[in-house]
Amino acid sequence: MIGFLVAGLVIGALARLIKPGKQNLSVWMTLGLGLVGSLIGGTIAWLIGTGSIWELDFLGFVLSVVAAVLLIGVAEGASSRS
């Protein structure tokens, strides 16, 4: 469980570094979006057949970061509208 949280934080931080511009997201939001991105990327990698959703291989990691970048973009768009 702790490893899953650390992976989510790392994935969220990488996604924030990749996404251009300044993001007004808290550490908790980064962690949450990283965790959700990790689940999405792991699920897609599992559906492709590269491994288990709970074992983050290279393709799953890349897909997780891409999903987290997209989620950060969505979160920014939602927060800027309100």
C-alpha atoms as a printed R data frame, in Angstrom:
   type eleno elety resid chain resno       x      y       z
1  ATOM     1    CA   MET     A     1   0.000  0.000   0.000
2  ATOM     2    CA   ILE     A     2   2.806  2.419   0.854
3  ATOM     3    CA   GLY     A     3   4.564  1.516  -2.394
4  ATOM     4    CA   PHE     A     4   1.363  2.257  -4.303
5  ATOM     5    CA   LEU     A     5   1.132  5.708  -2.661
6  ATOM     6    CA   VAL     A     6   4.788  6.477  -3.402
7  ATOM     7    CA   ALA     A     7   4.349  5.373  -7.030
8  ATOM     8    CA   GLY     A     8   1.293  7.626  -7.335
9  ATOM     9    CA   LEU     A     9   3.212 10.578  -5.943
10 ATOM    10    CA   VAL     A    10   6.148  9.965  -8.295
11 ATOM    11    CA   ILE     A    11   3.843  9.565 -11.298
12 ATOM    12    CA   GLY     A    12   1.921 12.718 -10.353
13 ATOM    13    CA   ALA     A    13   5.155 14.693  -9.900
14 ATOM    14    CA   LEU     A    14   6.487 13.493 -13.267
15 ATOM    15    CA   ALA     A    15   3.207 14.427 -14.917
16 ATOM    16    CA   ARG     A    16   3.429 17.930 -13.443
17 ATOM    17    CA   LEU     A    17   6.991 18.270 -14.739
18 ATOM    18    CA   ILE     A    18   5.967 17.145 -18.225
19 ATOM    19    CA   LYS     A    19   2.849 19.338 -18.418
20 ATOM    20    CA   PRO     A    20   3.891 22.836 -19.505
21 ATOM    21    CA   GLY     A    21   2.853 25.885 -17.526
22 ATOM    22    CA   LYS     A    22   2.129 26.455 -13.860
23 ATOM    23    CA   GLN     A    23  -0.359 24.170 -12.190
24 ATOM    24    CA   ASN     A    24  -2.209 25.317  -9.096
25 ATOM    25    CA   LEU     A    25  -2.532 21.857  -7.569
26 ATOM    26    CA   SER     A    26  -1.795 20.802  -4.021
27 ATOM    27    CA   VAL     A    27   0.409 17.877  -3.077
28 ATOM    28    CA   TRP     A    28  -2.733 15.897  -2.209
29 ATOM    29    CA   MET     A    29  -4.241 16.614  -5.622
30 ATOM    30    CA   THR     A    30  -0.967 15.581  -7.272
31 ATOM    31    CA   LEU     A    31  -0.977 12.344  -5.252
32 ATOM    32    CA   GLY     A    32  -4.608 11.641  -6.103
33 ATOM    33    CA   LEU     A    33  -4.183 12.311  -9.816
34 ATOM    34    CA   GLY     A    34  -1.013 10.217  -9.835
35 ATOM    35    CA   LEU     A    35  -2.843  7.319  -8.180
36 ATOM    36    CA   VAL     A    36  -5.737  7.521 -10.618
37 ATOM    37    CA   GLY     A    37  -3.299  7.815 -13.531
38 ATOM    38    CA   SER     A    38  -1.449  4.784 -12.193
39 ATOM    39    CA   LEU     A    39  -4.660  2.765 -12.094
40 ATOM    40    CA   ILE     A    40  -5.643  3.854 -15.600
41 ATOM    41    CA   GLY     A    41  -2.190  3.159 -17.050
42 ATOM    42    CA   GLY     A    42  -1.949 -0.192 -15.268
43 ATOM    43    CA   THR     A    43  -5.381 -1.186 -16.502
44 ATOM    44    CA   ILE     A    44  -4.577 -0.300 -20.100
45 ATOM    45    CA   ALA     A    45  -1.267 -2.187 -19.897
46 ATOM    46    CA   TRP     A    46  -3.109 -5.177 -18.394
47 ATOM    47    CA   LEU     A    47  -5.715 -5.079 -21.182
48 ATOM    48    CA   ILE     A    48  -2.908 -5.045 -23.754
49 ATOM    49    CA   GLY     A    49  -1.460 -8.087 -22.000
50 ATOM    50    CA   THR     A    50   1.887 -6.813 -20.721
51 ATOM    51    CA   GLY     A    51   1.393 -7.765 -17.072
52 ATOM    52    CA   SER     A    52  -0.700 -7.353 -13.963
53 ATOM    53    CA   ILE     A    53  -2.381 -4.099 -12.992
54 ATOM    54    CA   TRP     A    54  -0.526 -4.172  -9.653
55 ATOM    55    CA   GLU     A    55   2.910 -4.713 -11.247
56 ATOM    56    CA   LEU     A    56   3.958 -1.497 -12.925
57 ATOM    57    CA   ASP     A    57   6.191 -2.451 -15.852
58 ATOM    58    CA   PHE     A    58   7.748  0.024 -18.306
59 ATOM    59    CA   LEU     A    59   4.730  0.299 -20.604
60 ATOM    60    CA   GLY     A    60   2.386  0.584 -17.630
61 ATOM    61    CA   PHE     A    61   4.575  3.316 -16.141
62 ATOM    62    CA   VAL     A    62   4.608  5.305 -19.390
63 ATOM    63    CA   LEU     A    63   0.847  4.924 -19.797
64 ATOM    64    CA   SER     A    64   0.351  5.948 -16.161
65 ATOM    65    CA   VAL     A    65   2.325  9.153 -16.642
66 ATOM    66    CA   VAL     A    66   0.423  9.955 -19.855
67 ATOM    67    CA   ALA     A    67  -2.896  9.355 -18.090
68 ATOM    68    CA   ALA     A    68  -1.801 11.547 -15.162
69 ATOM    69    CA   VAL     A    69  -0.779 14.367 -17.549
70 ATOM    70    CA   LEU     A    70  -4.223 14.197 -19.153
71 ATOM    71    CA   LEU     A    71  -5.897 14.160 -15.734
72 ATOM    72    CA   ILE     A    72  -3.889 17.214 -14.643
73 ATOM    73    CA   GLY     A    73  -5.060 19.016 -17.768
74 ATOM    74    CA   VAL     A    74  -8.660 18.118 -16.988
75 ATOM    75    CA   ALA     A    75  -8.257 19.205 -13.343
76 ATOM    76    CA   GLU     A    76  -6.759 22.528 -14.439
77 ATOM    77    CA   GLY     A    77  -9.609 23.109 -16.859
78 ATOM    78    CA   ALA     A    78 -12.206 22.291 -14.214
79 ATOM    79    CA   SER     A    79 -10.584 24.539 -11.599
80 ATOM    80    CA   SER     A    80 -10.193 27.475 -13.992
81 ATOM    81    CA   ARG     A    81 -13.903 27.397 -14.910
82 ATOM    82    CA   SER     A    82 -15.097 27.719 -11.340
